[in-house]
Amino acid sequence: MLKKIKFLGSCKPAFYHCEVMRAPKDISKKNCYCKRRLTMPVVNKYLLFLTFLLIFCKLGFAEGMDVNNYYEVETGNVILNPSFEFFDEKGTPLFWFKRPFTEADVSVTKEVKKHKEFSLCISNSDPDFYLQNIAVIDIDYSYGYTIDFWVKAENVTGENYLEVEIARNGNLKKSGSTPWDILGTFKSENLTGNFDWKKISLDIKPPKYSMYLLIRFISRNNKGRLYLDGFYLNGYGSAPVEIIINQAGFHPDGLKDGVVRTKEKYSDGTFEIINAQGETVYKNSLVYLCQYKFGEHYYSFDFTEFKKEGKYKIKIDFGEGITYLYPDYFEIDKKIYQKLWEFSLKHLQHARCGYEVPGWFKPAYLDDAAIYTDRFNGKKIGHQDLTGGWFDAGDTNKFNENSGIVTWELIKSFELMFSPEEAKDNINHDVVKEGEWGAKYLLKLYDGKGGFWGAVRDPANTMKTPFWENTDNIPDTPDDRIVFPISLGNREIILGLVQYINFCKKYNYKISEIDPYIKVIKEALPLALIKPLSQRIYEDADPYLIPIGKLMMEIIGEEKYQQDSKKIANQLEVEIREEEYLQQAFRNKNPAIYLYKIIFDSSLPFHFIYFLLEYAELFPEDELTPKIKETVGKFIEKELVPLSKKELTPIGHTFYWDPLKHQGKAISSPNRNNIYQIGVAYIFAKAARVLNKKEYLALAEKNIGWILGRNYCAGSSLVGIGHRQLACYADWLRHCPGHEDSYLPGGICKGIGVGNGVLNNDFKEIMQNPIKGVCMPEGFPFMHSFPSKDCPVYQTNGLTEVWIRVTGAFLLACGEIEKSIREMGR
């Protein structure tokens, strides 16, 4: 019996209609079975078939397999092909694999069934047989899971049971052939004899620091017939009630709300705010929102009107004994954003390069950096002192544009966090000192010719650990890391420098030391202005020229710099008003690259919007300001506010913006979405003040809350904040004594992973290493539980690396929200 399956891969040719079945062993070229008889000559038929295969291979057919149709995502089930509805020409179910070198009679049958059209029959199994499903999911060890399935037995003998293996990443394993460390197993009851269909449930409570869950059905020495059907595992876990909330806490005058997620729909419910003494201090009703993409029901609760500072828990009550008490306290604190701002700074303080952090690591790379003619195969032509800066991403490399923007964000966030009077009393704050550390490094990056050096990397992009053993710390020796060239007039670095200089002049902070900085920006800035305006839509750094002009006018005292700022603002306002960003998206031959830049670089048009708002705030009386406010207001209402509606996102964040209007099925965002959510937060926070829209401040807080636990994984991305944390790592700490867990306080992982519905790698590799080939339904969010010292995290996909640019953006967002709350209240 052939089962119809759609063509797989990136190409969907329409040569003819046929019902197709593809065997799992070679999804790229073989076993295309057709029921429909073709009426063309045999030679032409085979030529067409060969052309068909060549086109598939040429267009990337072999790169991945679309598995979305094999999930029952509407119920939250993350087991692939759970009811054996898809199978090859031999009746072998897709995505269920027999252990190599073992035998049994395994076939899909339509004669005996329970769930849908088919079931699976196992008989004549040998002593080592089992079937394994590749639904290896990233689990959250703080919740339990339940696997359900249906079974029927006819004279079943031997051992027959479901086994679940709990595992963690095996990166530091001492021995063994599996690519993971097994933390434990769970087994169902043994199934023998004769019985009609019955439901079996296996409850699982993963051990702490678990990371993976693998399921397999074992059948040993079974001479009878055992039928299986209807496997079900909810990827969110088996908790009937879950609270999704900003785990850090709330400002008394800010938004205070959250979301409840349930497996079943309840007619009504209430929530209570309970203080540290166990007293109910606030009670109100839950508001039903919707049923969402993976079967769960969502409710909202709001206690914004409750303003008393303190520590609290939340209790949910749906009646009939269905209650849930949040497991940890959250704070209501008027300094909550300042505390988060200061805590996140720890990431940069612990990521300094060429610096000893006591108890963490020794000084390293004091010999940066050798100058080469080419980044990979060039010739060494010199050396420049480039010690300092910050380790970036998950390794010891330094990306210097990021250093520039983060230096600006440090100083800018300080001036936002405090009123002018408070700033004078806090000029020796650690944030200022870190900004100074960044500025000193930026000064070293100047090449003396109007340009700045680019990234600093190990020659082969490799790293020994502990990393300080990879350097002799003696300049101009063979082990020196290399620096890459970069174009002239880097505006991100210039912005960092001028913000620091302006701060020093404004607050008389080390004023005697700023002359070298002023000399550099006078030489470099003219080169940053020569790029034609017609090309600026392609350059994400151009909006930086708006604050650069204003700051330069204050530093140098020349009106021309302010005119440059106005010129850029006028051009950007036109481009936003005329929706040039959409035209560019449609002109781009690879829209994915364009969208990637929006997410990762927080570029077009979001920096346009932020810095246009900056212009309106810096020059409130300028004749251009009303036009900017009107244009930016229309953009926000058209492109951002609708993406925050409950129909699209019951969590309340702003859904991933797609200028091509192809929003897809993703419920959160691509894997680097945290920089996106933070960027949206600081845009809404600034727009609340500049456009006098208090409702935007609530949206800003919801988006910053995404980082702190208000997300589909209900986990905090800020290391050290929250009782339930997503994983993030700094690979350069992985072998540092005492810090093998890569726990970097204040770091923020790049994003929450989201399934793309594509099964990568061939089936043979997946059988050997199912973790590597794991796929999830399109849009299904997944997380790695945060590791302990005995469970080091090392992921090759980079989803949870710690980037300084994400931290810098978070500092800026905290400052913008704090200033808006301070000036607008609630």
VOGU-3710 file (C-alpha; in Angstrom, 3 decimals, decimal comma):
1> mlkkikflgs> 0,000/0,000/0,000  1,515/3,290/-1,042  0,914/6,390/0,993  0,943/9,790/-0,661  3,766/12,038/0,514  4,573/15,442/-0,937  7,827/16,067/-2,715  10,573/16,927/-0,300  13,242/19,594/-0,480  13,439/23,142/-1,703
11> ckpafyhcev> 12,182/22,453/-5,219  8,595/21,458/-6,036  8,576/20,587/-9,774  5,234/20,149/-11,521  6,162/17,716/-14,295  3,279/15,412/-13,476  1,131/14,425/-10,575  2,035/11,185/-8,884  1,714/9,630/-5,465  5,237/9,343/-4,130
21> mrapkdiskk> 6,924/7,255/-1,463  10,551/7,721/-0,584  12,649/5,216/1,352  14,570/6,626/4,285  18,011/5,301/3,389  18,557/7,689/0,509  16,146/10,573/0,406  18,037/12,432/-2,271  18,057/10,182/-5,322  16,305/6,815/-4,977
31> ncyckrrltm> 12,970/5,141/-4,399  10,549/7,534/-6,022  7,494/5,313/-6,503  4,614/6,366/-8,747  1,125/4,851/-8,941  0,124/6,787/-12,037  1,134/5,284/-15,376  2,872/7,741/-17,689  1,866/7,760/-21,353  5,116/9,112/-22,806
41> pvvnkyllfl> 7,764/7,108/-24,672  10,065/5,109/-22,423  13,225/6,992/-23,448  11,636/10,368/-22,847  10,242/9,110/-19,561  13,667/8,178/-18,255  15,231/11,377/-19,556  12,572/13,331/-17,725  13,171/11,296/-14,589  16,934/11,924/-14,754
51> tfllifcklg> 16,305/15,616/-15,327  13,971/15,553/-12,331  16,716/14,099/-10,126  19,379/16,504/-11,406  17,185/19,511/-10,692  16,496/18,233/-7,189  20,189/17,754/-6,466  21,147/21,046/-8,092  18,671/23,037/-6,051  19,629/21,585/-2,728
61> faegmdvnny> 17,165/18,729/-2,427  19,689/16,598/-0,580  20,387/19,303/1,985  17,386/18,612/4,155  14,021/16,913/4,452  10,810/18,746/5,182  9,228/17,025/8,158  6,436/19,439/9,039  3,788/17,079/7,683  4,935/14,316/10,017
71> yevetgnvil> 4,231/16,245/13,212  0,897/16,590/14,968  1,794/20,096/15,999  -1,754/21,217/16,704  -1,730/18,990/19,783  1,807/19,860/20,855  3,012/16,366/19,924  6,707/16,447/19,013  7,063/12,769/18,086  7,605/12,329/14,378
81> npsfeffdek> 5,136/10,061/12,584  3,498/9,059/15,891  0,755/6,935/14,326  2,848/5,313/11,579  0,938/7,001/8,789  4,078/7,473/6,659  6,223/4,565/5,520  8,367/3,302/2,666  7,591/0,718/0,006  8,519/-2,104/2,415
91> gtplfwfkrp> 6,061/-0,904/5,038  8,805/0,426/7,302  7,626/3,575/9,149  9,516/6,768/8,446  11,481/8,266/11,354  11,442/5,026/13,340  14,738/3,177/13,100  15,694/-0,375/13,947  18,831/-0,881/15,938  21,591/-1,872/13,473
101> fteadvsvtk> 22,366/-5,572/13,052  19,154/-6,702/14,778  16,131/-8,312/13,227  12,369/-8,471/13,665  9,283/-8,512/11,515  8,221/-4,850/11,488  5,483/-3,568/9,208  2,743/-1,006/8,993  -0,736/-2,505/8,800  -4,173/-1,158/8,009
111> evkkhkefsl> -6,033/-4,215/9,280  -5,502/-3,435/12,976  -5,557/0,206/14,042  -6,510/2,476/16,901  -5,560/6,076/16,274  -5,772/6,862/12,555  -5,462/4,699/9,422  -2,502/2,523/10,359  -0,661/0,900/13,237  2,688/-0,854/13,557
121> cisnsdpdfy> 3,085/-4,593/14,081  6,217/-6,136/15,657  6,852/-9,888/15,829  9,697/-12,435/15,786  12,126/-10,032/17,441  15,638/-11,142/18,362  17,280/-10,558/21,790  18,610/-7,080/20,924  15,842/-5,475/18,889  14,422/-2,013/19,403
131> lqniavidid> 12,883/0,827/17,396  14,066/4,364/18,079  12,249/7,558/17,210  14,421/10,533/16,332  12,236/13,025/18,189  15,156/14,006/20,369  13,951/17,167/22,055  15,684/19,760/24,169  13,998/19,349/27,515  13,399/21,552/30,506
141> ysygytidfw> 14,353/19,564/33,586  12,171/21,695/35,854  9,019/20,121/34,400  7,822/16,574/34,016  6,876/14,863/30,782  4,378/12,130/29,951  4,548/9,814/26,946  1,300/8,098/25,981  0,810/5,314/23,444  -1,670/2,599/22,559
151> vkaenvtgen> -0,802/-1,092/22,433  -2,544/-4,357/21,524  -1,109/-7,855/22,150  -1,674/-11,245/20,485  0,316/-14,041/22,172  3,139/-11,599/22,929  6,196/-13,095/24,638  9,579/-11,888/25,896  10,276/-8,326/26,967  8,301/-5,455/25,433
161> yleveiarng> 8,378/-1,968/26,894  8,900/1,703/26,151  12,220/3,110/27,324  13,127/6,783/27,605  16,760/7,733/27,844  17,682/10,993/29,559  20,978/12,409/28,367  23,230/15,423/28,382  25,854/16,682/25,991  28,789/14,295/25,995
171> nlkksgstpw> 31,455/16,822/25,189  33,702/15,887/28,109  32,889/12,181/28,195  35,766/9,944/29,229  34,646/6,855/27,359  31,801/5,226/25,516  30,603/5,208/21,931  27,447/7,312/22,248  27,714/11,053/21,596  25,978/11,886/24,872
181> dilgtfksen> 26,164/11,076/28,573  23,241/9,042/29,898  21,833/10,412/33,143  19,115/7,816/33,574  16,342/5,824/31,970  12,601/5,417/32,491  10,690/2,262/31,523  7,044/1,396/31,093  5,500/-1,848/32,317  6,425/-5,043/30,487
191> ltgnfdwkki> 3,784/-5,997/27,918  3,024/-9,714/27,305  0,089/-12,037/26,689  -3,185/-11,160/25,021  -5,207/-7,955/25,441  -7,137/-5,477/23,322  -6,069/-1,885/22,764  -5,081/-0,130/25,962  -3,395/3,169/26,676  0,021/3,138/28,356
201> sldikppkys> 1,392/6,263/30,028  4,978/6,747/31,132  5,660/9,663/33,474  9,153/11,166/33,361  10,830/13,575/35,766  14,205/14,364/34,215  17,197/14,605/36,559  18,662/18,040/37,105  20,752/19,375/34,208  19,227/16,975/31,713
211> myllirfisr> 19,433/18,153/28,142  18,035/15,478/25,827  15,228/12,951/25,769  15,289/9,948/23,416  12,480/7,431/23,075  12,694/3,807/21,949  10,432/0,791/22,022  12,206/-2,433/22,957  10,920/-5,841/21,907  13,068/-8,874/22,739
221> nnkgrlyldg> 12,248/-12,489/21,906  8,658/-11,691/21,019  7,068/-14,504/19,011  3,567/-13,043/19,016  2,128/-9,933/17,432  2,369/-6,612/19,227  0,631/-3,575/17,739  1,598/0,050/18,511  -0,264/3,252/17,699  -0,842/6,866/18,729
231> fylngygsap> 2,396/7,909/20,461  2,110/11,310/22,109  4,648/13,564/23,840  3,840/17,207/24,492  7,015/19,215/23,931  6,053/21,749/26,603  5,954/19,106/29,295  3,066/17,656/31,228  2,423/20,515/33,673  -1,305/21,353/33,401
241> veiiinqagf> -0,740/25,009/34,377  2,292/27,157/33,660  3,040/30,819/34,452  5,079/32,821/31,956  6,405/35,995/33,518  9,329/38,376/33,739  11,308/36,473/36,376  13,387/39,482/37,462  10,477/41,634/38,566  8,744/44,937/37,920
251> hpdglkdgvv> 8,992/48,668/38,472  6,236/50,040/40,761  5,233/52,518/38,055  5,721/50,084/35,186  3,754/47,304/33,560  3,108/44,273/35,768  1,504/41,373/33,969  2,099/37,890/32,594  0,609/34,893/30,835  -0,795/31,543/31,959
261> rtkekysdgt> -0,554/28,512/29,681  -2,726/25,415/30,159  -3,265/22,100/28,401  -7,054/22,264/28,782  -9,401/25,199/28,376  -11,105/26,406/31,548  -14,157/28,616/31,690  -12,723/31,101/34,170  -9,915/31,561/36,619  -8,362/33,950/39,096
271> feiinaqget> -4,876/34,964/40,161  -3,575/36,151/43,511  -0,458/38,121/44,432  0,954/36,667/47,657  3,572/38,436/49,774  6,532/36,889/51,597  4,342/36,362/54,682  1,888/34,228/52,686  -0,831/36,892/52,633  -2,947/37,629/49,560
281> vyknslvylc> -2,429/41,313/48,763  -4,131/41,454/45,357  -6,659/39,296/43,501  -8,280/39,556/40,093  -9,623/37,524/37,181  -7,680/35,884/34,384  -8,590/36,911/30,834  -8,755/34,169/28,200  -6,661/35,009/25,135  -6,713/32,145/22,657
291> qykfgehyys> -5,736/28,616/21,758  -2,411/28,753/19,979  -0,410/26,893/17,362  0,595/23,869/19,434  -2,624/23,197/21,261  -2,099/25,189/24,459  -4,545/27,738/25,855  -3,366/31,163/26,959  -4,711/33,563/29,589  -3,427/36,949/30,691
301> fdftefkkeg> -3,239/38,550/34,117  -2,480/42,174/34,982  -1,705/43,780/38,328  -0,203/47,049/37,064  -2,296/49,001/39,575  -0,584/47,202/42,477  2,505/49,305/43,278  3,799/48,295/46,695  7,464/47,295/46,661  8,435/43,867/47,970
311> kykikidfge> 8,821/40,199/47,056  5,831/38,237/45,818  4,551/35,001/44,344  1,591/34,358/42,065  -1,108/31,757/42,589  -3,433/30,607/39,793  -6,832/29,052/40,578  -9,205/27,580/38,001  -11,445/25,963/40,603  -12,145/22,269/41,146
321> gitylypdyf> -8,712/21,820/42,689  -6,829/23,091/39,627  -4,345/25,494/41,195  -0,729/26,425/40,669  1,668/28,407/42,881  4,606/30,022/41,105  7,783/28,382/42,462  9,842/31,530/43,012  9,542/35,120/44,179  9,680/38,131/41,905
331> eidkkiyqkl> 10,357/41,706/42,995  8,539/44,989/42,697  11,383/47,482/43,018  11,776/51,077/41,807  15,417/50,287/40,977  14,681/47,082/39,057  16,008/48,367/35,724  19,069/49,879/37,332  19,779/46,555/39,044  19,409/44,637/35,776
341> wefslkhlqh> 21,615/47,202/34,026  24,339/46,847/36,617  24,062/43,066/36,667  24,330/42,684/32,897  27,526/44,758/33,021  29,191/41,749/34,658  29,362/40,095/31,237  31,673/42,780/29,880  33,693/42,948/33,077  34,360/39,211/32,807
351> arcgyevpgw> 35,034/39,299/29,066  37,959/41,717/29,041  40,803/40,644/26,781  44,397/41,307/27,871  43,266/41,528/31,468  43,300/39,262/34,508  39,984/38,543/36,142  40,944/37,038/39,505  39,476/33,598/40,014  38,553/33,369/36,356
361> fkpaylddaa> 41,513/33,615/33,999  44,997/34,997/33,554  46,069/37,806/31,185  46,244/36,661/27,581  46,795/38,027/24,097  49,025/40,854/25,233  50,694/40,461/21,837  47,681/41,462/19,681  48,009/41,952/16,775  49,939/41,150/13,604
371> iytdrfngkk> 48,882/43,027/10,462  48,346/40,932/7,335  47,586/41,866/3,759  44,727/39,371/3,675  42,570/37,825/6,378  43,381/34,216/5,484  46,348/33,804/3,178  47,989/37,175/3,301  51,505/38,237/4,151  52,505/39,720/7,487
381> ighqdltggw> 53,439/43,361/7,001  53,597/44,760/10,522  52,329/44,855/14,067  50,127/47,221/16,075  49,318/47,276/19,773  45,723/46,088/19,901  45,624/44,683/23,401  42,392/45,250/25,268  38,768/45,153/24,238  36,368/42,302/24,954
391> fdagdtnkfn> 36,136/38,668/23,979  33,145/38,405/21,709  30,707/35,627/20,845  31,600/32,261/22,338  35,334/32,512/21,686  38,343/34,783/22,170  37,972/36,751/18,937  37,341/40,490/19,000  34,926/42,128/16,558  35,781/45,794/16,530
401> ensgivtwel> 32,617/47,330/15,102  30,841/45,662/18,025  33,381/47,213/20,394  32,502/50,641/19,015  28,748/50,332/19,365  29,008/48,739/22,824  31,238/51,600/24,051  28,549/54,015/22,881  25,811/51,951/24,523  27,672/51,898/27,845
411> iksfelmfsp> 28,016/55,690/28,051  24,641/56,429/26,472  22,836/54,078/28,868  24,538/55,783/31,832  23,142/59,154/30,759  19,700/57,606/30,319  19,705/55,720/33,605  20,376/58,781/35,749  18,960/62,271/35,728  21,607/64,976/35,037
421> eeakdninhd> 21,863/65,670/38,771  22,247/61,966/39,610  24,814/61,508/36,847  27,159/64,032/38,435  27,151/61,974/41,617  27,817/58,719/39,764  30,554/59,577/37,249  32,817/56,896/38,752  30,178/54,212/38,241  31,409/50,844/36,947
431> vvkegewgak> 29,505/51,401/33,701  31,565/54,537/33,048  34,778/52,664/33,819  33,796/49,953/31,365  33,025/52,588/28,751  36,489/54,020/29,324  37,987/50,529/28,851  36,198/50,300/25,519  37,204/53,806/24,418  40,886/53,138/25,100
441> yllklydgkg> 40,715/50,075/22,884  38,943/52,019/20,122  41,752/54,561/20,170  44,273/51,765/19,568  42,281/50,604/16,549  43,041/53,793/14,619  45,455/53,072/11,759  46,721/56,664/11,483  45,232/57,079/8,006  41,590/57,720/8,749
451> gfwgavrdpa> 40,593/54,087/9,182  40,224/51,520/11,945  41,401/47,934/12,117  38,842/45,161/11,935  38,415/41,848/13,744  41,250/40,233/15,693  41,364/36,424/15,393  43,608/33,441/15,823  45,300/32,730/12,474  43,497/29,413/12,000
461> ntmktpfwen> 40,454/30,453/14,014  41,297/27,776/16,567  41,814/27,978/20,295  43,583/25,939/22,920  42,153/25,876/26,386  42,832/27,265/28,891  43,047/30,053/26,347  45,883/31,924/28,069  48,154/29,009/27,178  47,705/29,929/23,522
471> tdnipdtpdd> 49,878/33,036/23,714  53,421/33,911/24,746  52,248/37,520/25,327  55,333/38,771/23,473  54,527/41,079/20,526  55,855/40,385/17,037  56,386/36,654/17,468  54,891/33,832/15,357  51,949/33,184/17,690  50,562/36,724/17,424
481> rivfpislgn> 46,920/36,808/16,423  46,064/38,641/13,233  43,968/41,736/12,608  41,824/42,095/9,520  41,670/45,271/7,440  38,479/47,294/7,428  37,119/50,157/5,356  37,883/53,754/6,197  35,750/55,859/8,529  34,037/53,170/10,589
491> reiilglvqy> 31,045/55,028/12,005  30,331/52,600/14,840  33,814/53,122/16,258  33,553/56,889/15,718  30,224/56,968/17,577  31,770/55,166/20,545  34,659/57,634/20,615  32,594/60,821/20,316  30,125/59,662/22,985  33,018/59,051/25,388
501> infckkynyk> 34,684/62,403/24,573  31,417/64,266/25,021  30,840/62,578/28,380  34,332/63,542/29,566  33,780/67,185/28,618  30,273/67,337/30,086  31,246/65,915/33,479  34,926/66,948/33,549  35,869/63,263/33,595  39,585/62,787/32,826
511> iseidpyikv> 39,380/65,844/30,610  43,161/66,132/30,391  43,365/62,795/28,541  40,949/63,370/25,651  43,164/65,276/23,165  44,307/62,059/21,373  40,648/61,038/20,976  39,723/64,396/19,467  42,627/64,203/17,011  41,473/60,781/15,794
521> ikealplali> 37,849/61,720/15,226  38,825/64,911/13,370  40,848/62,808/10,944  38,474/59,866/10,631  35,060/61,527/10,473  35,491/63,226/7,049  36,073/59,786/5,538  32,831/58,578/7,112  30,886/61,264/5,262  32,079/60,649/1,704
531> kplsqriyed> 29,766/57,715/0,957  27,004/58,929/-1,408  23,588/59,187/0,179  22,176/57,045/-2,619  24,162/54,106/-1,274  23,287/54,534/2,364  20,262/52,293/2,285  22,749/49,423/2,089  24,848/50,572/5,045  23,534/49,842/8,522
541> adpylipigk> 25,905/52,274/10,248  24,684/55,455/8,528  22,065/56,381/11,170  24,960/56,733/13,626  25,874/59,958/11,834  22,849/61,648/13,428  24,147/61,541/17,032  27,743/61,851/15,788  26,920/65,257/14,278  25,259/66,529/17,452
551> lmmeiigeek> 28,063/65,272/19,698  30,758/66,667/17,395  29,109/70,092/17,469  29,260/70,034/21,259  32,868/68,792/21,249  34,343/70,996/18,510  31,840/73,849/18,603  31,316/74,038/14,833  27,802/74,358/13,390  28,627/72,291/10,285
561> yqqdskkian> 28,480/69,057/12,307  24,898/69,739/13,336  24,046/70,433/9,706  25,535/67,064/8,759  23,294/65,465/11,372  20,253/67,202/9,952  21,167/66,223/6,389  21,277/62,543/7,300  18,068/62,743/9,355  16,259/64,337/6,434
571> qleveireee> 17,388/61,609/4,051  16,434/58,807/6,427  13,026/60,344/7,051  12,381/60,333/3,304  13,507/56,716/2,976  11,197/55,599/5,783  8,264/57,678/4,520  8,664/56,313/0,998  9,179/52,768/2,344  12,534/52,378/0,668
581> ylqqafrnkn> 13,231/49,512/3,060  10,482/47,483/1,386  11,810/48,269/-2,072  15,252/47,121/-1,002  13,840/43,906/0,416  12,095/43,075/-2,851  15,127/44,057/-4,942  17,389/41,796/-2,946  17,906/38,493/-4,732  18,298/36,750/-1,387
591> paiylykiif> 15,676/38,086/1,027  17,005/35,760/3,742  20,233/37,752/3,893  18,302/41,001/4,185  16,160/39,630/7,001  19,231/38,203/8,711  20,750/41,687/8,839  17,590/43,083/10,388  17,676/40,472/13,132  21,365/40,177/13,819
601> dsslpfhfiy> 22,633/43,691/13,157  19,432/45,387/14,274  19,865/47,389/11,101  17,326/48,442/8,490  15,079/50,057/9,317  15,275/49,800/13,091  18,384/51,908/13,583  16,794/54,374/11,195  13,799/54,581/13,500  15,783/54,768/16,731
611> flleyaelfp> 18,118/57,505/15,522  15,341/59,497/13,909  13,687/59,477/17,334  17,072/60,508/18,735  17,136/63,487/16,377  13,633/64,528/17,403  14,665/64,316/21,067  17,953/66,181/20,549  16,377/68,925/18,407  12,785/69,302/19,618
621> edeltpkike> 12,425/72,792/18,099  13,916/71,998/14,684  11,561/72,371/11,705  12,364/68,791/10,637  11,246/67,288/13,946  7,442/67,344/13,361  7,894/65,560/10,047  10,127/62,934/11,691  7,581/62,335/14,438  4,788/61,863/11,904
631> tvgkfiekel> 6,809/59,455/9,733  8,160/57,410/12,611  4,739/57,272/14,243  3,189/55,886/11,067  5,946/53,285/10,728  5,513/52,082/14,295  1,728/51,874/13,969  1,930/50,068/10,648  4,930/47,767/11,084  5,417/47,124/14,811
641> vplskkeltp> 2,214/47,600/16,800  0,204/45,063/14,740  2,928/42,475/15,408  2,154/42,735/19,115  -1,504/41,689/18,861  -2,669/38,664/20,862  -3,793/36,831/17,717  -0,174/36,703/16,624  1,567/36,516/19,986  -0,295/35,639/23,173
651> ightfywdpl> 3,016/36,068/25,003  2,804/39,795/24,279  6,169/40,409/22,627  6,499/41,931/19,173  6,538/39,211/16,569  9,450/39,000/14,152  8,987/41,704/11,520  9,211/40,541/7,941  9,183/43,332/5,349  8,339/40,843/2,636
661> khqgkaissp> 5,087/40,050/4,471  5,878/36,350/4,652  5,512/35,811/8,364  5,540/32,027/8,105  4,561/29,820/11,018  7,265/30,732/13,530  5,784/31,673/16,888  8,810/33,493/18,211  11,745/34,449/16,030  14,851/33,129/14,330
671> nrnniyqigv> 17,650/31,840/16,489  19,248/35,239/17,024  16,031/36,927/18,027  17,100/38,350/21,380  18,846/41,319/19,763  15,625/41,887/17,839  13,403/41,893/20,933  15,821/44,191/22,745  15,937/46,558/19,762  12,162/46,713/19,610
681> ayifakaarv> 12,140/47,423/23,358  14,391/50,463/23,170  12,530/51,815/20,135  9,183/51,602/21,942  10,654/53,093/25,126  12,102/56,106/23,306  8,992/56,512/21,150  6,861/56,614/24,304  8,628/59,838/25,350  9,228/61,448/21,976
691> lnkkeylala> 5,755/60,725/20,578  4,019/60,990/23,963  2,472/57,524/23,704  2,415/55,851/27,112  1,077/52,640/25,627  4,408/52,171/23,850  6,149/51,930/27,208  4,105/48,829/28,029  5,210/47,263/24,745  8,820/48,115/25,564
701> eknigwilgr> 8,549/46,332/28,899  6,921/43,295/27,319  9,772/42,964/24,843  12,498/43,366/27,447  10,533/40,841/29,490  11,111/38,356/26,667  14,769/38,252/27,731  13,814/37,717/31,376  11,395/34,806/31,040  8,347/36,164/29,258
711> nycagsslvg> 8,781/33,848/26,273  7,506/30,532/24,969  10,185/28,606/26,848  9,359/30,492/30,066  13,091/30,785/30,717  15,405/33,726/31,380  18,129/34,406/28,815  20,081/36,605/31,262  22,608/34,404/33,043  22,167/34,628/36,803
721> ighrqlacya> 18,663/36,119/36,768  15,620/33,913/37,209  14,977/30,488/38,680  14,596/28,899/35,250  17,278/29,787/32,736  17,994/29,090/29,118  21,493/27,936/28,316  24,192/30,266/27,124  27,884/29,738/26,968  31,254/31,362/26,380
731> dwlrhcpghe> 33,377/28,698/24,770  36,589/30,345/25,937  35,646/29,467/29,526  34,903/25,829/28,771  38,225/24,494/30,060  39,028/27,221/32,571  39,376/25,613/36,036  36,284/26,333/38,076  34,354/27,720/35,105  33,922/24,701/32,867
741> dsylpggick> 30,178/25,298/32,908  30,715/28,502/30,865  28,493/30,324/33,334  29,096/33,985/32,484  27,071/36,241/34,818  25,267/39,006/32,984  25,596/37,348/29,618  22,562/37,102/27,378  22,175/34,236/24,944  21,667/35,283/21,344
751> gigvgngvln> 18,244/33,776/21,107  15,739/31,023/21,709  16,044/28,249/19,185  13,046/27,693/16,961  12,403/24,588/14,893  12,627/25,001/11,141  10,871/21,766/10,274  13,856/20,495/8,319  15,619/17,245/9,071  19,298/17,713/8,273
761> ndfkeimqnp> 21,908/15,036/7,564  21,289/11,624/6,033  19,480/8,840/7,842  22,605/6,792/8,489  24,187/9,659/10,409  21,001/10,277/12,355  20,854/6,649/13,436  24,389/6,968/14,772  23,868/10,388/16,335  20,189/11,359/16,595
771> ikgvcmpegf> 20,979/14,498/18,604  22,929/16,044/15,745  20,126/15,481/13,282  17,261/16,605/15,471  14,536/18,715/13,966  11,480/20,348/15,461  8,169/21,521/13,994  8,415/24,813/12,204  8,138/27,491/14,858  8,339/25,188/17,870
781> pfmhsfpskd> 10,627/26,862/20,444  13,208/24,816/22,276  15,788/25,415/24,948  18,766/23,818/26,613  18,511/23,754/30,374  21,314/25,680/31,975  24,305/23,468/32,808  26,058/22,872/36,090  29,767/22,367/36,592  29,365/18,674/35,908
791> cpvyqtnglt> 27,404/19,307/32,736  29,398/21,577/30,418  27,514/23,047/27,500  29,082/23,112/24,092  26,803/23,557/21,112  28,048/23,786/17,580  24,991/25,637/16,297  25,797/28,877/18,123  22,231/29,443/19,299  23,260/30,316/22,812
801> evwirvtgaf> 26,562/32,110/22,371  27,084/35,281/24,386  27,666/38,325/22,173  28,737/41,688/23,573  26,411/43,421/21,121  23,400/41,770/22,715  24,577/42,861/26,166  25,212/46,415/24,977  21,730/46,621/23,477  20,246/45,341/26,748
811> llacgeieks> 22,061/48,097/28,679  20,631/50,672/26,278  17,105/49,263/26,577  17,243/49,328/30,384  18,305/52,965/30,217  15,582/53,963/27,761  12,847/52,246/29,786  14,103/53,751/33,043  14,123/57,257/31,586  10,623/56,914/30,154
821> iremgr> 9,215/55,639/33,437  11,005/58,425/35,318  9,676/61,165/33,021  6,226/59,794/32,161  5,184/57,771/35,168  2,241/55,487/34,579
//
